[in-house]
Amino acid sequence: MPPDCGPDRASHAKCEDVRSVARERLTRRAGRFSPATMKEVEDRLRILLRPHY
């Protein structure tokens, strides 16, 4: 992975456990993710959050 991508420490996105966080709690950037990684997360969130009729 290029040095400008990825968090500063090991982490994971748990898309099935979505939570809201107040902006005030976001005090520092943990790192950056590639557009491809962000697309994967967005796709999974879109599937989990779509309306189920």
PyMOL commands that set and color helices and strands:
alter all, ss='L'
color gray80, all
select helices_A, chain A and resi 23-25+35-49
alter helices_A, ss='H'
color red, helices_A
select strands_A, chain A and resi 6-7+31-32
alter strands_A, ss='S'
color yellow, strands_A
deselect
rebuild
show_as cartoon
